[in-house]
Amino acid sequence: MDSAPSANPRYLANAEQTLVKVLIAGPLGVGKTTMIDTLSETAPLHTEETMTQASAMVDSLAGVPHKDTTTVAIDFGRRTLPGDLVLYLFGTPGQQRFRPLWEDISRGALGALVLVDTRRLDDSFEVIDMIEEQGIRYAVAVNLFEDTPDHSVDVLREHLDLDQQTPLVLCDARDATSSIDALIALVSHLIAHSALDTHL
């Protein structure tokens, strides 16, 4: 006898929910796949492939010398926040050569959480520019690695040239509580600026 979907841990019970598309964006090797693994309440979807010599010619591994895989399409996960707000999390490729795919994925997104690595902050500018060009509201989450330089939030905000209203938080993409706090910072920002007011 087949189990009902609600009895199967791979499925979530039906309920009145608000569904929101959110991007998890950032440059190559910043922790997007790790964050979606950490956050997703269902089995996440990944499209990671082993990096080859051909990709090494076009994708800089400066700052991430031990990285040997890369997302070539999307990562996908789902997270429910209090109030039955369901976030569909789309992890985007971080390389410029995937820009047409990035633009397709970004359609319909209400917000983006941009992960940055303080060891290579300049790599984040291109991603932030793409998000701003699409008119998508975003928050920035600094993913803290073991050898992350210690900078104040004010210094990071100035270096990234962020608007004062754009949230900037510190997080560890491996930690569920820290990653959820970063998502909540984004959602709070969207609500405060009415991006969600027609959905809630």
C-alpha positions as YAML, in Angstrom:
chain: A
units: angstrom
residues:
- id: 1
  name: MET
  ca: [0.00, 0.00, 0.00]
- id: 2
  name: ASP
  ca: [1.42, 3.42, -1.02]
- id: 3
  name: SER
  ca: [2.10, 5.92, 1.72]
- id: 4
  name: ALA
  ca: [0.37, 9.28, 1.57]
- id: 5
  name: PRO
  ca: [2.75, 12.12, 0.66]
- id: 6
  name: SER
  ca: [2.44, 13.64, 4.13]
- id: 7
  name: ALA
  ca: [3.71, 10.38, 5.67]
- id: 8
  name: ASN
  ca: [6.80, 10.35, 3.48]
- id: 9
  name: PRO
  ca: [9.74, 12.44, 4.78]
- id: 10
  name: ARG
  ca: [10.58, 13.44, 1.19]
- id: 11
  name: TYR
  ca: [7.35, 15.39, 0.94]
- id: 12
  name: LEU
  ca: [5.85, 18.20, 2.97]
- id: 13
  name: ALA
  ca: [2.26, 18.31, 4.16]
- id: 14
  name: ASN
  ca: [-0.18, 20.40, 2.15]
- id: 15
  name: ALA
  ca: [-0.96, 23.75, 3.76]
- id: 16
  name: GLU
  ca: [-1.90, 27.31, 2.88]
- id: 17
  name: GLN
  ca: [1.46, 28.74, 1.91]
- id: 18
  name: THR
  ca: [3.05, 31.74, 0.22]
- id: 19
  name: LEU
  ca: [5.67, 30.65, -2.32]
- id: 20
  name: VAL
  ca: [8.59, 32.98, -3.03]
- id: 21
  name: LYS
  ca: [11.50, 32.56, -5.44]
- id: 22
  name: VAL
  ca: [14.83, 33.64, -3.97]
- id: 23
  name: LEU
  ca: [18.30, 33.58, -5.52]
- id: 24
  name: ILE
  ca: [21.40, 32.46, -3.66]
- id: 25
  name: ALA
  ca: [24.07, 34.28, -5.64]
- id: 26
  name: GLY
  ca: [27.76, 34.99, -5.49]
- id: 27
  name: PRO
  ca: [31.06, 34.33, -7.24]
- id: 28
  name: LEU
  ca: [32.68, 30.96, -7.81]
- id: 29
  name: GLY
  ca: [33.54, 29.06, -4.62]
- id: 30
  name: VAL
  ca: [31.78, 31.38, -2.18]
- id: 31
  name: GLY
  ca: [29.56, 28.69, -0.57]
- id: 32
  name: LYS
  ca: [26.24, 28.82, -2.46]
- id: 33
  name: THR
  ca: [25.92, 25.04, -2.81]
- id: 34
  name: THR
  ca: [26.90, 24.57, 0.84]
- id: 35
  name: MET
  ca: [24.26, 27.05, 2.00]
- id: 36
  name: ILE
  ca: [21.49, 25.39, 0.03]
- id: 37
  name: ASP
  ca: [22.57, 22.00, 1.43]
- id: 38
  name: THR
  ca: [22.37, 23.52, 4.91]
- id: 39
  name: LEU
  ca: [19.01, 25.25, 4.44]
- id: 40
  name: SER
  ca: [16.91, 22.91, 2.35]
- id: 41
  name: GLU
  ca: [14.23, 20.96, 4.20]
- id: 42
  name: THR
  ca: [13.89, 18.63, 1.19]
- id: 43
  name: ALA
  ca: [16.62, 16.77, -0.66]
- id: 44
  name: PRO
  ca: [18.41, 19.55, -2.59]
- id: 45
  name: LEU
  ca: [19.03, 19.40, -6.32]
- id: 46
  name: HIS
  ca: [22.58, 20.04, -7.50]
- id: 47
  name: THR
  ca: [24.16, 20.29, -10.94]
- id: 48
  name: GLU
  ca: [27.81, 20.17, -9.94]
- id: 49
  name: GLU
  ca: [30.47, 18.90, -12.32]
- id: 50
  name: THR
  ca: [34.17, 18.29, -11.93]
- id: 51
  name: MET
  ca: [36.26, 21.23, -13.07]
- id: 52
  name: THR
  ca: [38.45, 20.40, -16.07]
- id: 53
  name: GLN
  ca: [41.59, 21.86, -17.59]
- id: 54
  name: ALA
  ca: [39.37, 23.62, -20.14]
- id: 55
  name: SER
  ca: [37.40, 25.43, -17.43]
- id: 56
  name: ALA
  ca: [40.62, 26.29, -15.60]
- id: 57
  name: MET
  ca: [41.52, 28.47, -18.58]
- id: 58
  name: VAL
  ca: [38.43, 30.67, -18.08]
- id: 59
  name: ASP
  ca: [37.46, 30.32, -14.38]
- id: 60
  name: SER
  ca: [39.93, 31.88, -11.96]
- id: 61
  name: LEU
  ca: [40.58, 29.75, -8.88]
- id: 62
  name: ALA
  ca: [42.48, 32.52, -7.12]
- id: 63
  name: GLY
  ca: [41.56, 32.29, -3.45]
- id: 64
  name: VAL
  ca: [39.94, 28.85, -3.86]
- id: 65
  name: PRO
  ca: [42.85, 26.64, -5.01]
- id: 66
  name: HIS
  ca: [41.33, 23.40, -3.68]
- id: 67
  name: LYS
  ca: [37.97, 23.76, -5.45]
- id: 68
  name: ASP
  ca: [37.47, 20.90, -7.90]
- id: 69
  name: THR
  ca: [33.74, 21.08, -8.74]
- id: 70
  name: THR
  ca: [31.46, 23.86, -9.96]
- id: 71
  name: THR
  ca: [27.72, 24.42, -10.44]
- id: 72
  name: VAL
  ca: [26.94, 24.42, -14.17]
- id: 73
  name: ALA
  ca: [23.18, 25.08, -14.03]
- id: 74
  name: ILE
  ca: [21.46, 25.53, -10.66]
- id: 75
  name: ASP
  ca: [21.26, 24.34, -7.12]
- id: 76
  name: PHE
  ca: [17.72, 24.14, -5.78]
- id: 77
  name: GLY
  ca: [16.27, 23.81, -2.31]
- id: 78
  name: ARG
  ca: [13.21, 24.74, -0.29]
- id: 79
  name: ARG
  ca: [12.87, 26.33, 3.14]
- id: 80
  name: THR
  ca: [9.72, 27.20, 5.09]
- id: 81
  name: LEU
  ca: [9.91, 30.20, 7.40]
- id: 82
  name: PRO
  ca: [7.44, 31.07, 10.18]
- id: 83
  name: GLY
  ca: [4.07, 32.19, 8.85]
- id: 84
  name: ASP
  ca: [4.02, 29.49, 6.13]
- id: 85
  name: LEU
  ca: [6.31, 31.53, 3.89]
- id: 86
  name: VAL
  ca: [8.04, 29.02, 1.59]
- id: 87
  name: LEU
  ca: [11.27, 30.09, -0.06]
- id: 88
  name: TYR
  ca: [12.30, 28.31, -3.25]
- id: 89
  name: LEU
  ca: [16.08, 28.72, -3.24]
- id: 90
  name: PHE
  ca: [17.84, 28.88, -6.59]
- id: 91
  name: GLY
  ca: [21.62, 28.76, -6.42]
- id: 92
  name: THR
  ca: [23.09, 30.46, -9.49]
- id: 93
  name: PRO
  ca: [26.41, 29.85, -11.27]
- id: 94
  name: GLY
  ca: [29.01, 32.42, -10.30]
- id: 95
  name: GLN
  ca: [30.95, 32.70, -13.57]
- id: 96
  name: GLN
  ca: [30.44, 35.39, -16.20]
- id: 97
  name: ARG
  ca: [30.21, 32.75, -18.96]
- id: 98
  name: PHE
  ca: [26.94, 31.55, -17.42]
- id: 99
  name: ARG
  ca: [25.35, 35.02, -17.50]
- id: 100
  name: PRO
  ca: [22.56, 34.10, -20.04]
- id: 101
  name: LEU
  ca: [21.58, 31.18, -17.78]
- id: 102
  name: TRP
  ca: [21.77, 33.46, -14.71]
- id: 103
  name: GLU
  ca: [19.39, 35.93, -16.38]
- id: 104
  name: ASP
  ca: [16.90, 33.13, -17.13]
- id: 105
  name: ILE
  ca: [17.05, 31.84, -13.55]
- id: 106
  name: SER
  ca: [16.59, 35.32, -12.10]
- id: 107
  name: ARG
  ca: [13.23, 35.90, -13.80]
- id: 108
  name: GLY
  ca: [10.45, 36.04, -11.23]
- id: 109
  name: ALA
  ca: [12.80, 36.20, -8.24]
- id: 110
  name: LEU
  ca: [11.64, 38.58, -5.50]
- id: 111
  name: GLY
  ca: [15.01, 38.81, -3.84]
- id: 112
  name: ALA
  ca: [18.58, 37.58, -3.72]
- id: 113
  name: LEU
  ca: [20.97, 36.67, -0.94]
- id: 114
  name: VAL
  ca: [24.47, 37.49, -2.18]
- id: 115
  name: LEU
  ca: [27.26, 35.51, -0.54]
- id: 116
  name: VAL
  ca: [30.65, 37.17, -0.43]
- id: 117
  name: ASP
  ca: [34.11, 36.08, 0.68]
- id: 118
  name: THR
  ca: [36.21, 38.79, 2.32]
- id: 119
  name: ARG
  ca: [39.40, 37.14, 1.03]
- id: 120
  name: ARG
  ca: [38.32, 38.18, -2.50]
- id: 121
  name: LEU
  ca: [35.67, 40.86, -2.18]
- id: 122
  name: ASP
  ca: [36.32, 42.26, -5.65]
- id: 123
  name: ASP
  ca: [34.91, 39.04, -7.16]
- id: 124
  name: SER
  ca: [31.50, 40.04, -5.78]
- id: 125
  name: PHE
  ca: [31.10, 43.28, -7.72]
- id: 126
  name: GLU
  ca: [30.09, 41.62, -11.00]
- id: 127
  name: VAL
  ca: [27.37, 39.55, -9.28]
- id: 128
  name: ILE
  ca: [26.00, 42.55, -7.39]
- id: 129
  name: ASP
  ca: [25.98, 44.55, -10.63]
- id: 130
  name: MET
  ca: [23.95, 41.83, -12.39]
- id: 131
  name: ILE
  ca: [21.40, 41.75, -9.57]
- id: 132
  name: GLU
  ca: [21.05, 45.53, -9.55]
- id: 133
  name: GLU
  ca: [20.66, 45.56, -13.35]
- id: 134
  name: GLN
  ca: [17.74, 43.12, -12.97]
- id: 135
  name: GLY
  ca: [16.14, 45.38, -10.34]
- id: 136
  name: ILE
  ca: [16.17, 42.63, -7.71]
- id: 137
  name: ARG
  ca: [16.35, 43.65, -4.05]
- id: 138
  name: TYR
  ca: [19.09, 41.85, -2.16]
- id: 139
  name: ALA
  ca: [20.91, 41.34, 1.10]
- id: 140
  name: VAL
  ca: [24.59, 40.51, 1.48]
- id: 141
  name: ALA
  ca: [25.86, 37.66, 3.65]
- id: 142
  name: VAL
  ca: [29.58, 37.46, 4.37]
- id: 143
  name: ASN
  ca: [30.43, 33.77, 4.50]
- id: 144
  name: LEU
  ca: [33.05, 33.31, 7.22]
- id: 145
  name: PHE
  ca: [35.81, 30.87, 6.32]
- id: 146
  name: GLU
  ca: [38.49, 29.71, 8.76]
- id: 147
  name: ASP
  ca: [41.04, 32.17, 7.38]
- id: 148
  name: THR
  ca: [38.60, 35.04, 6.78]
- id: 149
  name: PRO
  ca: [40.24, 38.44, 7.46]
- id: 150
  name: ASP
  ca: [38.64, 40.30, 10.33]
- id: 151
  name: HIS
  ca: [36.89, 43.41, 8.99]
- id: 152
  name: SER
  ca: [34.15, 45.45, 10.60]
- id: 153
  name: VAL
  ca: [30.71, 45.53, 8.99]
- id: 154
  name: ASP
  ca: [31.16, 49.24, 8.29]
- id: 155
  name: VAL
  ca: [34.42, 48.62, 6.41]
- id: 156
  name: LEU
  ca: [32.86, 45.80, 4.39]
- id: 157
  name: ARG
  ca: [29.81, 47.92, 3.55]
- id: 158
  name: GLU
  ca: [32.05, 50.74, 2.35]
- id: 159
  name: HIS
  ca: [34.27, 48.45, 0.27]
- id: 160
  name: LEU
  ca: [31.24, 46.82, -1.39]
- id: 161
  name: ASP
  ca: [29.69, 50.27, -1.93]
- id: 162
  name: LEU
  ca: [26.36, 49.15, -0.48]
- id: 163
  name: ASP
  ca: [23.35, 51.35, 0.01]
- id: 164
  name: GLN
  ca: [22.74, 51.93, 3.72]
- id: 165
  name: GLN
  ca: [19.38, 50.16, 3.43]
- id: 166
  name: THR
  ca: [20.91, 46.97, 2.03]
- id: 167
  name: PRO
  ca: [21.31, 44.42, 4.85]
- id: 168
  name: LEU
  ca: [24.82, 43.11, 5.48]
- id: 169
  name: VAL
  ca: [25.18, 40.14, 7.82]
- id: 170
  name: LEU
  ca: [27.91, 37.70, 8.79]
- id: 171
  name: CYS
  ca: [27.17, 33.99, 8.44]
- id: 172
  name: ASP
  ca: [28.58, 30.50, 8.24]
- id: 173
  name: ALA
  ca: [27.01, 28.68, 5.29]
- id: 174
  name: ARG
  ca: [27.60, 25.35, 7.07]
- id: 175
  name: ASP
  ca: [25.51, 26.36, 10.07]
- id: 176
  name: ALA
  ca: [21.70, 26.15, 9.86]
- id: 177
  name: THR
  ca: [20.92, 28.86, 12.42]
- id: 178
  name: SER
  ca: [23.39, 31.29, 10.88]
- id: 179
  name: SER
  ca: [22.10, 30.62, 7.34]
- id: 180
  name: ILE
  ca: [18.45, 30.98, 8.40]
- id: 181
  name: ASP
  ca: [19.28, 34.30, 10.07]
- id: 182
  name: ALA
  ca: [20.76, 35.50, 6.76]
- id: 183
  name: LEU
  ca: [17.59, 34.47, 4.92]
- id: 184
  name: ILE
  ca: [15.43, 36.24, 7.50]
- id: 185
  name: ALA
  ca: [17.49, 39.41, 7.00]
- id: 186
  name: LEU
  ca: [16.68, 39.25, 3.29]
- id: 187
  name: VAL
  ca: [12.97, 38.55, 3.81]
- id: 188
  name: SER
  ca: [12.69, 41.35, 6.37]
- id: 189
  name: HIS
  ca: [14.31, 43.69, 3.84]
- id: 190
  name: LEU
  ca: [11.83, 42.62, 1.13]
- id: 191
  name: ILE
  ca: [8.86, 43.12, 3.44]
- id: 192
  name: ALA
  ca: [10.13, 46.52, 4.55]
- id: 193
  name: HIS
  ca: [10.37, 47.61, 0.93]
- id: 194
  name: SER
  ca: [7.06, 46.09, -0.15]
- id: 195
  name: ALA
  ca: [8.44, 43.41, -2.47]
- id: 196
  name: LEU
  ca: [6.32, 40.89, -0.59]
- id: 197
  name: ASP
  ca: [3.31, 43.00, 0.31]
- id: 198
  name: THR
  ca: [1.16, 41.55, -2.49]
- id: 199
  name: HIS
  ca: [2.11, 38.00, -1.50]
- id: 200
  name: LEU
  ca: [1.60, 38.04, 2.27]
...
